[in-house]
Amino acid sequence: MSNPLMNPAHAAPEGQPRERLLEVEGISVAYGNNAPTVKGLSFEVPRHTIACLLGPSGCGKTTVLRAIAGFVPLMAGRVALAGREVSSPAHVEPPERRGIGVVFQDYALFPHLSIADNVAFGLRQWPARDRSARVAEMLALAGLQGLAGRFPHELSGGQQQRVALGRALAPRPALILMDEPFSNLDVELRERLSAEVREILKTSGTSAVLVTHDQHEAFAMADVIGLIHDGRLDQWDRPYRLYHEPGSRFAADFVGAGAFVRGRVQAQGAHRSIAMALGDLDASRYSGWHPGQEVDVLLRPDDVVHDDAAPATAAVVRKLFRGAEFLYTLRLDSGEEVLSLVPSHHNHAIGERIGVRLQVDHVIAFPVGHG
């Protein structure tokens, strides 16, 4: 299946200006004499856009961020900001001259400075009155009013994260880079803070590139997501389409939960469908596939519906209680396993067989042996 959205401009959020702020063109990066960590990677970020580089540990996403910031040189390609080239193999503009704000994983706050002085750190050349006004504005924007005189160790992790963001935003950079900014926080706080930080960035009109391995953070924060795999850009897309229309088997497997089930293409006239143990699925979007071709179909937990009246049944092999729902792992007669989200008042025992049927709105399938 081809990916129709590898043109990054096409993935710019609706209603947003499409003027390019950040251009990353064919960059390759290596450390020492090692093999390249980043290999010919390209994307663009329009102004007023929050982008996320998502991928597993070691895929090269943090190296891309460091290359944008100017912390590592390029073997090939170029990085440009607002049309100005800042990195190429022949030229590297120093990080401090790029007009980029950076929020590090550990926040890097100065422990001996007050919260106000931390936020004001990048404003040392500003007139005192303007500096004070900007610090007050940033503290209000970050919801930190009344904490100006405190020190970092007196704040919670979430508050420290917002101080770091306020400090990065204070000099009015056009672009903010954020490297795993929520990784030191607990899950509940991470989810809340993701939404808060997105609102702060949108309110300030600042573009951002976030790096994370956590798809929930990416979905909560980003207008557009670049999925990185082995140093290359696998897909650049809006979160909704990345989830529902993954352009590769890697994307389908990495983003969201699900399981692959074997099917076979069948045709009736011009119509294509995929026959599986749990029923047939429409395959009209895969018109180039030939009858009899074996495919792997991705079934999400919400694609497999528990229905006592369904003719097909599956055995419960695992169950995970999530409060309002159970996440069941079900074994089909074929031996394949699928996931199903079921309201928690349907409390079935391990080994019990339950009725199931398919309810698939977005058919995701790949030919056997292809990614």
N, C-alpha and C positions, 0 to 999 in steps of 0.2 A: 504494500500500500504506500503510495507516494505521500509526501507531506506537502500540502498546498501552501503552507504558511512559513516557508523558510525565508521569505522576504520579510525582514523584521518590520519594515514600515507598515506592512499589511496588518501586523498585529498590534499597532498602536491603539490604545483605548479609544472607544468611540467618544466623540465630543471633545477630545483633547487636541491641542495644536500638534501638528505633525513635524514641526521644525526640529531638525536633528540637533541634539545637544552633545551626545556621546557617539562617536563612531569607532568601532573596533573592527579593523579590516585585516583578516588573514594572519593573525598574530600566532607566533610560535615562541615558546619559552622553554629553556632547559637550564638546569642547575649544574654548573661545572661541565664535565664531559659526559654526563648522563644523557640518556635518551630524552627527547622533548617531553615535558609534562603537559604542555598545551600545544596543539597541532593544527595550525591553519584555521583558527577560530574567528568567526565574524558575527557581529550583531550591531544594532543601532538602538539608542534610547532617545525618544523624543523628549522635549521639555515637558515638565510637569507630569512625568511618568515615574512610577515605581516599578523597577524591574528586579527580578530575582534570578540568581544563578543557583540552580538546584541540582543535586546529584549526590552519589555515595561518597564516603570518605576516600580521599586519594584520587578523585577524578580530575583534579586540576582547577576547581572553581575558585579556591582561595588564591592560587597563582594568577588567575585572570584578574582578580581584584587588585592584587599587588602590582600587576603590570599597569593597570589603569591609574593607580596612585603614583606610579613612578618609582616603586621600591625595587623592582627587578627589571633588567634590560630585556629587549626583544631580540630574538634570533632573526625574525622575519615579521613583516606586516607593519601596521601603524596604528596609533591611537590618536584621535583628534577630539578636542573639546571646543564646541561652538565654532567649528571650522578651522581651529588652530591646531596644527600638529604638535603633540607634546611628547610622543615617543615613536621612534623608529630605530632600526639597527645603527643608524648613523647619528642619532640625536636623542638625548633624554633630557627633558626639562625637569629641573629639580621639583620634588613633591611640593615644597612650600610655595612654589610659584604657579601651581596649577589651579589654585582657587577651588580645591576640593576639600570637603570635610570628611573626616574618617572617624568611625565609631568602632573601637576595637572590641574583641571578645571579652577582655577583662576590664573594659571601660577606661583603664589607664588614668584614673583621676589622681590628682595630686593630694596626698593625705594631709599635708601640712597647710593646705589652702582651704579657706571657707568655700561653701557652695557658690556664693557670688563670685569669688575670685577665680574659682575653677571655670565658671561660665565666661568670665571676662578675659581668660588667658590669651585668646587670640585677638583681643581688641586693644592691645597695649599702645598702639599708635593712634587710637581714637582720642578725641578730646574727652575730658573727664565727664562732662555732662552727657555727651552722646553715649559714652560707655555705660554709665549708670542707667540711662534710659533703656539701652539695648539689653542689659542684664535683666532688668525688671520685666521687660517684654518677654524674654526667653523663659524666665522662671514662671511667668503667668501662663505662657503657652504650654509649658511642660507640666503644669499643675503643681508647682513647687513653691507657691507663694508662702511666705512665712518661714522658709527654711534657709534663707540667704546666709545667715550667720552660722549655720551648723557646719560640721565637717563630714567628709565622706563616711567615716566609720560609724556615724550616728544615724545613717540612713539605711533603709532596707535595700535589697538588691534591685527591686524595681525602681525605686527612687534614684539610685545611683545610675541606673541605665538611662533614665530621663535627664539627669544632669549631664551625662556624656553626650546625649543627643543635643541638649541645649547649647553646650559648649561648641559642638561641631556646627550648629546652625547659626551661632551668634555672628560670625563674620559675613553672613549672607552668601555662602557658596552656591553656585548653580547646581552642584552635584554633591551628594552625600554617599559615601561608601560604608557599608555595614557588614562586618565579618562575624557571622554567627552571634549576633548581639544578645540573644536570649538563652544561650546554651547553659549559662550558670544558674538559671532560674527553674523553679518547679513548673510542672506542666500547666497547672491552672493559671499561674501568674504569666507564663509565656503566652497563653492564648489571649488573656486580657490585654497584656502589654502590646501584643502585635497590633490589635485594633487601635489602641491608643497612639502608638507611634505612627501608624498609617494616617490617622487623623491629624497629628501634629505636622507631618510632612505635607499633607494636602493643604492644610490651613496656611502653611508658610510658602506654598508654591514651589517647593524644592523637589527636584528629581533625585532619585536614589537608586543605587544598585545594592541589593542585599544578597549575601551568600549564606546558604543554609543547606543542611541535609534533611531537614524536617519539612515534609510537604504541607503539613498543616500550617506552619508559619508562612510558607510560600503562598498558599491559598489565601490566608488572612491578610497578607501584606500587599501582594503584588498585583499590578495591572497586567503584567506580561511576565512569563517565566521562560528562562532558557534552561533546558535540561542538558546537563553535561555528562558525557560518557566517554571515559578513556581519553580525556583531553580534547574531545571534539564536541561541537554543538549538535546534539541529537534532534532537538526540536525547540523552536522558539514560538510561543503561542500564548493566547489568553488561558488563564487557569481552567475555565470551563471546557475549552476545546482540548486542552492537554489531557484532561481526565476522560472526556467522552469520545475524543477522536485522536488517540495516540498515533503518531506516525511511524512507530516501530514497535517491535516486540519488546525491546528494552523499556521503552516509555510505558507501554501497557503494563508491564510487569512491575516497574518501579513505582509508578504513580497509582495510589489507591490500592485497595485490597481486591483480591479476586483469584480465580483459578482457571486454568486452560482446560477445555474439554474438546475431545476430538469430534469432528463432524465431517460430512461429505457433501460436496456441492451437487445439486440436482437441478435440472432445467425442465421447464414446461413451456415450450415456445420461447419467447424472449425473456421470460421470468426466471430468475435464479433464486434458489433457496438453499439453506444449509440444513441437512437432516442430522439430528442428534437423538440421543436416547430420551431426552426430556421433551422432544418436540422439534418442529421445524422453525427456522428463522428466516426472515426475508434477507436476501443477499443482493438486492438490485444494485447497490452501490459498488458491488464487485463484479460488474458485468463482464470483465475480461477473463474471469475464471471459467474453466471448462468443466462440464459435467463429469462426475466421478472423482474430481480432485479432492484430496484430503486436506483439511484445514484445522487449525487450532482456534477455538472460539474462547474469548475471555468472558467469563461470567462474574459480574460483581455480586456482592452479597444481596443487593436490592433487586438483582435480576432473577433470583430464585425465591419464589413465593411459597410459603407453607399453605397448603390447601387440602383439607381432609377429603374433599370431593375429587381431587385430581387422580387420574388413573395410574400415574407413575408414583413410585415411593422410593425413599432413600433411608438409609440407616444413620442414626445419630452416632457419631464417633467421638466428637468433642463438643463442649459447650462452654461459652464464656458469658457470664452474667454481666450486663452493662446497665443494670437498673431498669430502664424502661423496656429494654430488649435483651434477648439472647443472641449471640453470634454462634450459630451452629455450624459445625463442620459435618457434612453429610456425605456418605459413601453411596455412590450409584451402583446399580447392578453390574456396570462395566468395570467396576473397581476404581473408577475415577472419583475424586473428591471435589466438592463444591462448598462454598460458604453461603449461608442464608441468615439474614436479619429477621428475627421473629419477635413479636411482642412478648414480653416476659410472662404474661399470664398463660402462655403456651409452654409449660414447663415439662419437657419430655426427658425421659431417662436415656442414659447412654445405652446404645444397642436397640432402642425402640425405632420402628420404621414409621415414617410420617409421609403424608402425601405432599408432593411438590409439583409445581408447574413453572414454566418460564414466563416472565413479563419483562421483555427486553426492549427498551426504547432506542438504545444506541448499540447496534451490532458491531462488535470489534473482533476481527478475525484475521489470521495470517496463514498463508500456505505452510504446510508442514515442511520444516527444514529451512525456512526463510525468516529473517528478522524484520 
